[in-house]
Amino acid sequence: MDLGKCLSLGSSMGYAPKPMHRLNQTINLSGYYYLKGSLKASGYVYGEKTIIGVSKSPNVTSISGLNAYAGYGLSDTGTAITNISSLTGEYYIYLAYDGFAGDHKTTGGTCYEIYLTTT
């Protein structure tokens, strides 16, 4: 199931937690094995990454609140693959840019596409 094109996650500065972004509707994950996202992180500091994940809660404020997630970091571009085979029912899909800036500027991350697969 192709969930379509995504968004760019805005610039971030400092060490504060980064905001979580979610799709407006829930998606039934029953019968799917993987949530995949074509992601890019545009950070300059080790540990920065763009993340895709899921939660039943519409109010997740940090990555630790996600049931499953995966991400790409340090200017990598690729497909993050999250195993969701044990999850059933309706979940929100979240995107986040996680990292810190310190003396460096970060430009955020980009999600190009999100999709669910059985393989």
All heavy atoms as an XYZ file, in Angstrom:
891
protein
N       0.858     -1.170      0.000
C       0.000      0.000      0.000
C       0.899      1.226      0.000
O       1.671      1.433      0.918
C      -0.889      0.005      1.238
C      -1.614      1.320      1.435
S      -2.478      1.458      3.006
C      -3.928      0.541      2.624
N       0.801      2.011     -1.032
C       1.580      3.242     -1.130
C       0.808      4.343     -0.429
O      -0.324      4.645     -0.784
C       1.802      3.585     -2.601
C       2.737      4.762     -2.792
O       2.951      5.526     -1.830
O       3.253      4.908     -3.897
N       1.403      4.929      0.587
C       0.740      5.985      1.343
C       1.083      7.367      0.807
O       0.696      8.366      1.385
C       1.106      5.866      2.827
C       0.718      4.525      3.449
C       1.198      4.454      4.883
C      -0.768      4.302      3.370
N       1.819      7.401     -0.281
C       2.018      8.660     -0.975
C       3.262      9.434     -0.618
O       4.111      8.994      0.136
N       3.340     10.595     -1.218
C       4.472     11.487     -1.010
C       4.440     12.063      0.391
O       3.405     12.128      1.024
C       4.444     12.621     -2.033
C       4.456     12.136     -3.461
C       5.745     11.435     -3.791
C       5.745     11.000     -5.237
N       6.266      9.692     -5.442
N       5.577     12.517      0.858
C       5.682     12.993      2.239
C       5.976     14.468      2.315
O       5.430     15.253      1.583
C       6.758     12.195      2.965
S       6.228     10.551      3.363
N       6.885     14.804      3.197
C       7.144     16.189      3.511
C       8.596     16.381      3.885
O       9.313     15.433      4.131
C       6.272     16.635      4.689
C       6.549     15.912      6.006
C       6.612     16.914      7.135
C       5.452     14.909      6.286
N       8.983     17.635      3.934
C      10.286     17.980      4.476
C      10.091     18.410      5.915
O       9.142     19.121      6.226
C      10.915     19.124      3.682
O      11.283     18.677      2.400
N      10.962     17.963      6.775
C      10.906     18.335      8.182
C      11.819     19.526      8.363
O      12.967     19.491      7.950
C      11.326     17.157      9.056
C      10.545     15.866      8.792
C      11.103     14.743      9.634
C       9.079     16.051      9.051
N      11.331     20.572      8.980
C      12.013     21.855      9.015
C      13.333     21.879      9.745
O      13.748     20.920     10.372
N      13.966     22.996      9.664
C      15.263     23.208     10.304
C      15.160     23.054     11.807
O      14.122     23.274     12.403
C      15.775     24.608      9.985
O      15.977     24.751      8.610
N      16.259     22.692     12.417
C      16.284     22.570     13.877
C      17.593     23.145     14.388
O      18.611     23.090     13.730
C      16.157     21.102     14.282
O      17.236     20.359     13.771
N      17.538     23.721     15.551
C      18.727     24.257     16.199
C      18.668     23.903     17.670
O      17.597     23.879     18.265
C      18.791     25.778     16.064
C      19.104     26.265     14.659
S      20.778     25.890     14.162
C      21.694     26.967     15.236
N      19.795     23.653     18.282
C      19.854     23.421     19.714
C      19.622     21.979     20.100
O      19.555     21.094     19.267
N      19.470     21.754     21.394
C      19.392     20.403     21.932
C      17.987     20.016     22.366
O      17.786     18.988     22.960
C      20.343     20.262     23.128
C      21.779     20.347     22.714
C      22.436     21.571     22.685
C      22.469     19.216     22.326
C      23.756     21.655     22.293
C      23.788     19.293     21.923
C      24.431     20.516     21.915
O      25.731     20.597     21.518
N      16.996     20.843     22.102
C      15.629     20.550     22.520
C      15.088     19.360     21.724
O      15.489     19.129     20.594
C      14.740     21.763     22.292
N      14.152     18.599     22.317
C      13.533     17.502     21.568
C      12.880     18.032     20.301
O      12.321     19.128     20.289
C      12.481     16.970     22.545
C      12.921     17.425     23.881
C      13.642     18.720     23.664
N      12.940     17.253     19.258
C      12.378     17.667     17.988
C      10.919     17.245     17.906
O      10.519     16.244     18.458
C      13.176     17.058     16.837
C      14.668     17.331     16.908
C      14.976     18.811     17.054
C      16.437     19.096     17.147
N      17.010     19.067     18.455
N      10.089     18.004     17.188
C       8.671     17.675     17.110
C       8.417     16.402     16.317
O       9.187     16.050     15.433
C       8.070     18.886     16.399
C       9.188     19.466     15.623
C      10.427     19.185     16.422
N       7.329     15.753     16.666
C       6.874     14.578     15.943
C       5.784     15.051     14.978
O       4.972     15.903     15.325
C       6.283     13.562     16.914
C       7.220     13.110     18.018
S       8.592     12.115     17.436
C       7.759     10.625     16.982
N       5.762     14.494     13.799
C       4.739     14.802     12.805
C       4.026     13.494     12.500
O       4.662     12.454     12.409
C       5.364     15.343     11.525
C       6.245     16.522     11.759
N       5.770     17.808     11.799
C       7.579     16.611     11.995
C       6.761     18.636     12.030
N       7.870     17.932     12.156
N       2.707     13.549     12.327
C       1.993     12.317     12.015
C       1.005     12.543     10.886
O       0.566     13.665     10.631
C       1.276     11.769     13.233
C       0.088     12.557     13.699
C      -0.713     11.776     14.744
N      -1.692     12.616     15.376
C      -2.876     12.928     14.851
N      -3.207     12.468     13.668
N      -3.721     13.707     15.504
N       0.668     11.443     10.211
C      -0.389     11.493      9.216
C      -1.709     11.704      9.945
O      -1.882     11.260     11.080
C      -0.422     10.199      8.404
C       0.851      9.846      7.632
C       0.646      8.576      6.821
C       1.281     10.983      6.725
N      -2.659     12.361      9.319
C      -3.917     12.702      9.971
C      -4.825     11.513     10.233
O      -5.630     11.548     11.150
C      -4.679     13.735      9.144
C      -4.030     15.093      9.213
O      -3.413     15.448     10.213
N      -4.145     15.852      8.144
N      -4.730     10.482      9.433
C      -5.606      9.331      9.599
C      -4.830      8.119     10.087
O      -3.625      8.037      9.896
C      -6.304      9.002      8.282
C      -5.323      8.507      7.208
C      -5.981      8.339      5.866
O      -6.682      9.225      5.413
N      -5.754      7.202      5.232
N      -5.556      7.205     10.738
C      -4.923      5.951     11.133
C      -4.925      5.000      9.945
O      -5.735      5.126      9.020
C      -5.663      5.292     12.319
O      -7.024      5.069     11.958
C      -5.574      6.153     13.568
N      -4.011      4.038     10.004
C      -3.878      3.023      8.967
C      -3.977      1.662      9.643
O      -3.330      1.425     10.667
C      -2.515      3.141      8.246
C      -2.318      4.535      7.648
C      -2.354      2.056      7.199
C      -3.230      4.877      6.503
N      -4.753      0.745      9.069
C      -4.845     -0.603      9.609
C      -3.606     -1.385      9.182
O      -3.403     -1.652      8.000
C      -6.120     -1.294      9.113
C      -6.352     -2.612      9.804
O      -5.441     -3.220     10.362
N      -7.582     -3.066      9.781
N      -2.776     -1.753     10.149
C      -1.517     -2.456      9.860
C      -1.674     -3.969      9.782
O      -0.720     -4.671      9.442
C      -0.477     -2.113     10.934
C      -0.112     -0.636     11.069
C       1.005     -0.475     12.097
C       0.288     -0.038      9.733
N      -2.852     -4.495     10.094
C      -3.079     -5.945     10.078
C      -2.742     -6.525      8.708
O      -3.156     -6.003      7.670
C      -4.543     -6.252     10.407
O      -4.888     -5.741     11.674
N      -1.966     -7.598      8.714
C      -1.610     -8.276      7.474
C      -0.367     -7.733      6.788
O       0.111     -8.320      5.821
N       0.167     -6.625      7.258
C       1.397     -6.083      6.686
C       2.587     -6.470      7.557
O       2.461     -6.614      8.772
C       1.329     -4.555      6.571
C       0.348     -4.091      5.536
C      -0.906     -3.602      5.903
C       0.658     -4.137      4.185
C      -1.813     -3.187      4.953
C      -0.248     -3.715      3.222
C      -1.479     -3.246      3.620
O      -2.378     -2.828      2.670
N       3.743     -6.640      6.933
C       4.952     -7.028      7.662
C       5.914     -5.862      7.882
O       6.644     -5.850      8.861
C       5.684     -8.158      6.939
C       4.881     -9.434      6.862
C       4.517     -9.968      5.641
C       4.473    -10.100      8.015
C       3.773    -11.135      5.567
C       3.734    -11.256      7.957
C       3.388    -11.772      6.724
O       2.647    -12.918      6.662
N       5.924     -4.929      6.936
C       6.911     -3.849      7.013
C       6.303     -2.497      6.665
O       5.497     -2.380      5.742
C       8.077     -4.097      6.059
C       8.806     -5.379      6.364
C       8.573     -6.519      5.610
C       9.703     -5.450      7.425
C       9.223     -7.706      5.910
C      10.346     -6.629      7.728
C      10.106     -7.751      6.966
O      10.743     -8.930      7.268
N       6.709     -1.498      7.406
C       6.475     -0.100      7.070
C       7.794      0.402      6.508
O       8.839      0.254      7.148
C       6.088      0.697      8.314
C       6.028      2.214      8.160
C       4.899      2.619      7.216
C       5.857      2.872      9.518
N       7.758      0.958      5.319
C       8.986      1.421      4.675
C       8.856      2.904      4.349
O       7.791      3.380      3.982
C       9.253      0.632      3.395
C       9.460     -0.859      3.655
C       9.703     -1.634      2.376
C       9.888     -3.115      2.672
N      10.161     -3.885      1.440
N       9.953      3.598      4.508
C       9.979      5.015      4.179
C      11.243      5.371      3.439
O      12.334      4.974      3.844
N      11.092      6.083      2.345
C      12.240      6.607      1.617
C      12.616      7.926      2.287
O      11.882      8.911      2.184
C      11.869      6.820      0.151
O      12.945      7.400     -0.543
N      13.735      7.921      3.013
C      14.102      9.024      3.900
C      15.467      9.602      3.581
O      16.328      8.922      3.039
C      14.130      8.534      5.359
C      12.904      7.811      5.890
C      13.174      7.310      7.301
C      11.694      8.717      5.873
N      15.653     10.837      3.994
C      16.975     11.465      3.938
C      17.140     12.328      5.178
O      16.233     13.048      5.568
C      17.137     12.330      2.702
C      18.501     13.018      2.677
C      18.730     13.822      1.434
C      20.119     14.430      1.525
N      20.581     14.962      0.270
N      18.305     12.244      5.792
C      18.668     13.138      6.887
C      19.730     14.083      6.365
O      20.651     13.674      5.680
C      19.202     12.354      8.080
N      19.585     15.356      6.687
C      20.520     16.351      6.167
C      21.346     16.981      7.274
O      21.705     18.139      7.211
C      19.745     17.445      5.424
O      19.021     16.887      4.367
N      21.642     16.225      8.286
C      22.383     16.759      9.419
C      23.884     16.714      9.215
O      24.380     16.074      8.302
N      24.593     17.398     10.112
C      26.039     17.451     10.047
C      26.697     16.876     11.282
O      27.897     16.902     11.421
C      26.495     18.904      9.870
C      25.926     19.536      8.629
C      24.940     20.505      8.712
C      26.364     19.134      7.379
C      24.418     21.075      7.572
C      25.832     19.703      6.231
C      24.872     20.669      6.333
O      24.348     21.230      5.205
N      25.907     16.404     12.217
C      26.433     15.911     13.482
C      26.037     14.459     13.644
O      24.905     14.085     13.360
C      25.889     16.749     14.670
C      26.439     16.243     15.980
C      26.225     18.214     14.481
N      26.967     13.629     14.129
C      26.674     12.223     14.342
C      25.444     12.058     15.216
O      25.285     12.724     16.225
C      27.864     11.525     15.001
C      27.583     10.073     15.303
C      27.609      9.136     14.285
C      27.265      9.672     16.588
C      27.343      7.814     14.540
C      26.990      8.347     16.857
C      27.032      7.427     15.834
O      26.751      6.118     16.087
N      24.568     11.161     14.838
C      23.397     10.858     15.634
C      22.118     11.488     15.126
O      21.039     11.118     15.545
N      22.203     12.444     14.216
C      21.000     13.042     13.674
C      20.377     12.081     12.672
O      21.072     11.446     11.897
C      21.311     14.366     12.995
C      21.808     15.390     13.984
C      22.217     16.671     13.309
O      22.195     16.749     12.074
O      22.556     17.612     14.024
N      19.051     11.965     12.700
C      18.411     11.062     11.762
C      16.957     11.440     11.527
O      16.323     12.085     12.354
C      18.514      9.622     12.239
C      18.012      9.378     13.627
C      18.395      7.986     14.100
C      18.218      7.882     15.595
N      18.714      6.642     16.117
N      16.455     11.025     10.379
C      15.051     11.142     10.047
C      14.423      9.794     10.341
O      14.959      8.763      9.960
C      14.866     11.522      8.574
O      15.550     12.750      8.331
C      13.406     11.682      8.222
N      13.278      9.805     11.028
C      12.683      8.575     11.547
C      11.254      8.439     11.060
O      10.517      9.418     10.973
C      12.724      8.588     13.084
C      14.170      8.487     13.537
C      11.874      7.485     13.690
C      14.365      8.729     15.000
N      10.856      7.195     10.792
C       9.471      6.843     10.510
C       9.066      5.793     11.536
O       9.861      4.913     11.872
C       9.306      6.324      9.065
C       7.846      6.059      8.751
C      10.151      5.118      8.804
C       7.594      5.777      7.282
N       7.842      5.902     12.077
C       7.397      4.947     13.091
C       5.888      4.946     13.240
O       5.185      5.696     12.556
N       5.397      4.103     14.153
C       3.954      3.970     14.357
C       3.593      3.984     15.834
O       4.392      3.602     16.690
C       3.406      2.667     13.719
C       3.605      2.664     12.219
C       4.035      1.443     14.351
N       2.368      4.422     16.105
C       1.823      4.401     17.463
C       0.298      4.427     17.385
O      -0.266      5.015     16.458
C       2.306      5.593     18.275
O       1.688      5.605     19.547
N      -0.346      3.818     18.375
C      -1.806      3.914     18.482
C      -2.217      5.284     19.010
O      -3.342      5.711     18.810
C      -2.350      2.816     19.390
C      -2.377      1.449     18.717
C      -3.214      0.481     19.510
C      -3.387     -0.823     18.781
N      -4.509     -0.823     17.868
N      -1.318      5.972     19.657
C      -1.622      7.266     20.260
C      -1.532      8.400     19.235
O      -0.578      8.466     18.465
C      -0.647      7.564     21.401
O      -0.817      8.887     21.850
N      -2.498      9.334     19.273
C      -2.405     10.499     18.400
C      -1.547     11.612     19.004
O      -1.391     12.664     18.393
C      -3.863     10.958     18.285
C      -4.461     10.565     19.594
C      -3.778      9.268     19.979
N      -0.970     11.372     20.174
C      -0.262     12.431     20.896
C       1.179     12.090     21.256
O       1.668     12.500     22.303
C      -1.029     12.772     22.184
C      -2.435     13.232     21.896
O      -2.632     14.091     21.054
N      -3.408     12.645     22.564
N       1.874     11.364     20.428
C       3.264     11.013     20.706
C       4.127     12.265     20.598
O       4.015     13.029     19.641
C       3.761      9.925     19.734
C       5.244      9.679     19.903
C       2.980      8.639     19.943
N       4.987     12.463     21.597
C       5.846     13.651     21.599
C       7.329     13.317     21.530
O       8.158     14.207     21.442
C       5.585     14.498     22.859
O       5.827     13.698     24.010
C       4.153     15.019     22.874
N       7.670     12.026     21.584
C       9.078     11.638     21.470
C       9.165     10.251     20.839
O       8.191      9.492     20.830
C       9.765     11.632     22.835
O       9.262     10.575     23.626
N      10.335      9.933     20.351
C      10.542      8.660     19.671
C      10.282      7.477     20.598
O       9.808      6.439     20.168
C      11.969      8.621     19.085
C      12.052      9.670     17.987
C      12.329      7.250     18.555
C      13.433     10.010     17.558
N      10.524      7.645     21.893
C      10.297      6.552     22.839
C       8.819      6.166     22.934
O       8.493      5.090     23.410
C      10.826      6.919     24.221
O      10.135      8.041     24.724
N       7.917      7.013     22.435
C       6.492      6.708     22.448
C       6.013      5.902     21.251
O       4.841      5.561     21.159
N       6.918      5.573     20.345
C       6.548      4.799     19.155
C       6.628      3.305     19.431
O       7.517      2.839     20.142
C       7.467      5.161     17.988
C       7.413      6.619     17.529
C       8.481      6.864     16.458
C       6.033      6.969     17.012
N       5.705      2.538     18.839
C       5.720      1.084     18.992
C       6.810      0.438     18.150
O       7.343     -0.605     18.516
C       4.370      0.494     18.603
C       3.279      0.927     19.542
O       2.694      1.983     19.355
N       3.029      0.151     20.569
N       7.109      1.010     17.011
C       8.165      0.507     16.120
C       8.653      1.691     15.301
O       7.873      2.557     14.931
C       7.622     -0.581     15.208
N       9.960      1.722     15.031
C      10.489      2.804     14.197
C      11.839      2.420     13.607
O      12.509      1.503     14.061
C      10.612      4.113     14.977
C      11.647      4.121     16.077
C      12.960      4.493     15.808
C      11.309      3.763     17.372
C      13.917      4.499     16.805
C      12.255      3.772     18.377
C      13.547      4.140     18.091
O      14.488      4.140     19.090
N      12.222      3.163     12.562
C      13.535      3.023     11.931
C      13.867      4.364     11.317
O      12.992      5.202     11.099
C      13.513      1.940     10.857
N      15.155      4.588     11.022
C      15.534      5.870     10.450
C      16.853      5.845      9.730
O      17.581      4.855      9.754
N      17.143      6.966      9.090
C      18.404      7.172      8.387
C      19.070      8.407      8.934
O      18.400      9.386      9.262
C      18.173      7.342      6.882
C      18.388      6.056      6.139
C      17.370      5.139      6.003
C      19.629      5.749      5.614
C      17.567      3.952      5.342
C      19.845      4.558      4.956
C      18.810      3.654      4.814
O      19.026      2.480      4.174
N      20.396      8.394      9.021
C      21.111      9.516      9.592
C      22.268     10.012      8.760
O      22.697      9.373      7.799
N      22.778     11.170      9.169
C      23.992     11.782      8.613
C      24.038     11.853      7.093
O      24.892     11.267      6.465
C      25.220     11.027      9.109
C      25.822     11.564     10.385
C      27.043     10.768     10.767
C      26.173     13.020     10.272
N      23.096     12.562      6.529
C      23.044     12.803      5.086
C      22.882     11.539      4.267
O      23.123     11.547      3.065
C      24.277     13.581      4.612
O      24.310     14.836      5.252
N      22.478     10.449      4.907
C      22.180      9.228      4.169
C      20.803      9.362      3.525
O      19.912     10.006      4.052
C      22.142      8.012      5.097
C      23.503      7.654      5.649
O      24.510      8.026      5.021
O      23.549      7.007      6.696
N      20.647      8.729      2.407
C      19.339      8.614      1.772
C      19.105      7.138      1.518
O      19.976      6.448      1.019
C      19.286      9.375      0.434
O      19.563     10.748      0.675
C      17.922      9.241     -0.212
N      17.936      6.658      1.864
C      17.642      5.259      1.628
C      16.280      4.898      2.158
O      15.501      5.756      2.568
N      16.008      3.609      2.172
C      14.726      3.115      2.637
C      14.873      2.573      4.049
O      15.596      1.606      4.271
C      14.187      2.021      1.701
O      14.064      2.581      0.387
C      12.832      1.522      2.168
N      14.196      3.214      4.986
C      14.144      2.709      6.357
C      13.038      1.669      6.410
O      11.928      1.893      5.917
C      13.853      3.843      7.333
N      13.333      0.511      7.000
C      12.379     -0.597      7.051
C      12.087     -0.925      8.500
O      12.991     -1.224      9.272
C      12.938     -1.828      6.323
C      13.245     -1.477      4.866
C      11.967     -3.000      6.425
C      13.986     -2.553      4.108
N      10.803     -0.858      8.857
C      10.366     -1.106     10.214
C       9.492     -2.353     10.234
O       8.492     -2.417      9.517
C       9.538      0.094     10.733
O      10.295      1.273     10.554
C       9.177     -0.074     12.176
N       9.867     -3.348     11.038
C       9.082     -4.576     11.144
C       7.831     -4.301     11.976
O       7.919     -3.966     13.153
C       9.917     -5.678     11.781
C       9.210     -7.008     11.784
O       7.988     -7.099     11.793
N       9.985     -8.069     11.774
N       6.671     -4.447     11.348
C       5.396     -4.214     12.039
C       4.542     -5.478     12.048
O       3.339     -5.419     12.311
C       4.619     -3.052     11.384
C       4.409     -3.322      9.892
C       5.331     -1.728     11.611
C       3.389     -2.404      9.246
N       5.150     -6.634     11.790
C       4.397     -7.879     11.637
C       3.623     -8.274     12.887
O       2.607     -8.956     12.791
C       5.329     -9.013     11.206
O       6.338     -9.211     12.181
N       4.058     -7.854     14.058
C       3.364     -8.213     15.294
C       2.253     -7.221     15.658
O       1.529     -7.432     16.631
C       4.364     -8.295     16.447
O       4.918     -7.017     16.696
N       2.101     -6.161     14.874
C       1.105     -5.128     15.172
C      -0.168     -5.359     14.358
O      -0.106     -5.655     13.171
C       1.668     -3.745     14.864
C       2.984     -3.386     15.557
C       3.444     -2.001     15.123
C       2.839     -3.459     17.067
N      -1.308     -5.222     15.012
C      -2.591     -5.337     14.324
C      -3.470     -4.160     14.709
O      -3.318     -3.576     15.781
C      -3.315     -6.647     14.683
O      -3.519     -6.691     16.095
C      -2.520     -7.866     14.236
N      -4.377     -3.818     13.823
C      -5.301     -2.734     14.100
C      -4.818     -1.401     13.569
O      -3.871     -1.307     12.792
N      -5.490     -0.349     14.030
C      -5.267      1.006     13.541
C      -4.110      1.694     14.269
O      -4.062      1.698     15.500
C      -6.535      1.841     13.732
C      -7.752      1.294     12.999
C      -7.674      1.516     11.503
O      -7.181      2.569     11.078
O      -8.124      0.621     10.766
N      -3.201      2.275     13.501
C      -2.051      2.997     14.042
C      -1.867      4.306     13.280
O      -2.184      4.397     12.091
C      -0.762      2.179     13.890
C      -0.612      1.082     14.902
C      -1.297     -0.116     14.750
C       0.221      1.238     15.995
C      -1.159     -1.133     15.673
C       0.364      0.229     16.929
C      -0.329     -0.958     16.769
O      -0.196     -1.958     17.690
N      -1.311      5.287     13.968
C      -0.866      6.512     13.323
C       0.561      6.303     12.838
O       1.362      5.628     13.491
C      -0.874      7.695     14.295
C      -2.254      8.172     14.649
C      -2.871      7.767     15.823
C      -2.942      9.040     13.800
C      -4.141      8.214     16.154
C      -4.211      9.491     14.126
C      -4.801      9.066     15.296
O      -6.054      9.504     15.611
N       0.894      6.910     11.717
C       2.261      6.872     11.204
C       2.902      8.221     11.499
O       2.333      9.277     11.210
C       2.284      6.556      9.708
C       1.732      5.138      9.508
C       3.696      6.705      9.140
C       1.663      4.688      8.083
N       4.085      8.148     12.105
C       4.804      9.350     12.536
C       6.096      9.533     11.763
O       6.746      8.561     11.365
C       5.165      9.249     14.021
C       4.021      9.558     14.948
C       3.121      8.580     15.317
C       3.850     10.845     15.453
C       2.068      8.864     16.173
C       2.804     11.138     16.310
C       1.922     10.149     16.657
O       0.879     10.441     17.495
N       6.488     10.796     11.615
C       7.781     11.181     11.063
C       8.435     12.126     12.053
O       7.759     12.927     12.697
C       7.606     11.919      9.736
C       6.962     11.121      8.620
C       6.532     12.055      7.508
C       7.923     10.082      8.113
N       9.737     12.014     12.170
C      10.452     12.914     13.076
C      11.859     13.135     12.565
O      12.436     12.292     11.883
C      10.510     12.333     14.483
N      12.407     14.291     12.910
C      13.826     14.549     12.698
C      14.437     14.616     14.078
O      14.059     15.451     14.896
C      14.054     15.855     11.940
C      15.516     16.114     11.711
C      16.229     15.347     10.807
C      16.178     17.095     12.423
C      17.577     15.562     10.611
C      17.522     17.319     12.225
C      18.219     16.542     11.322
O      19.539     16.756     11.132
N      15.329     13.700     14.376
C      15.902     13.588     15.715
C      17.383     13.907     15.651
O      18.118     13.309     14.874
C      15.700     12.170     16.239
C      16.231     12.006     17.641
O      16.013     12.901     18.467
O      16.875     10.971     17.892
N      17.820     14.836     16.456
C      19.237     15.160     16.472
C      19.506     16.372     17.324
O      18.661     16.819     18.082
N      20.704     16.886     17.193
C      21.090     18.058     17.954
C      21.982     18.902     17.061
O      22.548     18.418     16.100
C      21.813     17.665     19.243
C      22.919     16.678     19.024
C      24.208     17.099     18.749
C      22.664     15.326     19.074
C      25.231     16.186     18.536
C      23.681     14.401     18.857
C      24.957     14.834     18.596
N      22.086     20.171     17.384
C      22.836     21.062     16.512
C      24.119     21.572     17.143
O      25.152     21.596     16.506
C      21.960     22.235     16.098
N      24.073     21.989     18.386
C      25.271     22.536     19.007
C      25.809     23.707     18.223
O      25.109     24.664     17.952
N      27.073     23.624     17.794
C      27.675     24.684     17.005
C      27.398     24.530     15.514
O      27.876     25.315     14.709
C      29.193     24.699     17.222
C      29.556     25.077     18.639
O      28.755     25.796     19.267
O      30.609     24.646     19.116
N      26.658     23.504     15.166
C      26.394     23.239     13.752
C      24.951     23.584     13.424
O      24.073     23.479     14.263
C      26.615     21.756     13.433
C      27.993     21.303     13.763
N      29.022     21.377     12.885
C      28.504     20.765     14.903
C      30.125     20.900     13.449
N      29.824     20.527     14.677
N      24.695     23.959     12.195
C      23.318     24.134     11.739
C      22.866     22.831     11.109
O      23.623     22.188     10.391
C      23.235     25.260     10.710
C      23.465     26.623     11.301
C      23.227     27.681     10.258
C      23.404     29.054     10.880
N      23.159     30.117      9.901
N      21.627     22.458     11.369
C      21.068     21.287     10.715
C      19.960     21.745      9.793
O      19.309     22.757     10.031
C      20.516     20.279     11.734
O      19.492     20.925     12.476
C      21.594     19.790     12.676
N      19.751     21.019      8.755
C      18.749     21.422      7.781
C      17.521     20.533      7.821
O      16.637     20.686      7.006
C      19.342     21.413      6.362
O      19.898     20.123      6.099
C      20.417     22.462      6.231
N      17.440     19.617      8.755
C      16.270     18.762      8.869
C      16.352     17.556      7.971
O      17.393     17.229      7.419
N      15.228     16.886      7.854
C      15.189     15.666      7.062
C      14.052     15.713      6.061
O      13.211     16.597      6.096
N      14.040     14.725      5.193
C      13.010     14.639      4.169
C      12.499     13.215      4.089
O      13.270     12.269      4.162
C      13.577     15.044      2.792
O      14.099     16.356      2.892
C      12.510     15.012      1.719
N      11.205     13.083      3.948
C      10.578     11.795      3.670
C       9.986     11.889      2.276
O       9.152     12.752      2.015
C       9.495     11.506      4.707
S       8.590     10.002      4.345
N      10.433     11.011      1.381
C       9.969     11.065      0.004
C       8.726     10.220     -0.232
O       7.889     10.560     -1.048
C      11.079     10.606     -0.944
C      12.292     11.489     -0.886
C      13.437     11.080     -0.223
C      12.279     12.746     -1.466
C      14.555     11.902     -0.156
C      13.393     13.576     -1.411
C      14.521     13.140     -0.755
O      15.628     13.954     -0.680
N       8.635      9.099      0.487
C       7.511      8.194      0.268
C       7.384      7.247      1.454
O       8.374      6.883      2.082
C       7.743      7.387     -1.018
C       6.596      6.570     -1.459
C       6.825      5.927     -2.824
O       7.984      5.713     -3.196
O       5.833      5.648     -3.502
N       6.144      6.857      1.764
C       5.865      5.871      2.815
C       5.009      4.768      2.187
O       4.078      5.060      1.444
C       5.055      6.489      3.976
C       5.798      7.635      4.629
C       4.709      5.428      5.006
C       4.972      8.389      5.640
N       5.325      3.514      2.525
C       4.492      2.425      2.015
C       4.546      1.226      2.953
O       5.474      1.066      3.743
C       4.861      2.048      0.588
C       6.335      1.883      0.309
C       6.902      0.624      0.232
C       7.154      2.992      0.116
C       8.262      0.472     -0.031
C       8.508      2.846     -0.149
C       9.049      1.580     -0.211
O      10.391      1.437     -0.455
N       3.508      0.384      2.859
C       3.388     -0.852      3.633
C       3.555     -2.022      2.690
O       3.047     -1.987      1.555
C       2.017     -0.931      4.304
C       1.712      0.159      5.326
C       0.229      0.170      5.638
C       2.520     -0.051      6.583
N       4.258     -3.072      3.152
C       4.456     -4.240      2.294
C       4.261     -5.531      3.089
O       4.292     -5.542      4.312
C       5.873     -4.266      1.672
O       6.833     -4.481      2.707
C       6.192     -2.971      0.944
N       4.121     -6.618      2.359
C       4.040     -7.949      2.953
C       5.325     -8.737      2.729
O       5.443     -9.876      3.150
C       2.851     -8.746      2.389
O       2.971     -8.810      0.971
C       1.526     -8.088      2.768
N       6.285     -8.121      2.048
C       7.575     -8.789      1.824
C       8.714     -7.851      2.142
O       8.565     -6.654      2.155
C       7.741     -9.233      0.354
O       7.595     -8.087     -0.494
C       6.729    -10.281     -0.008
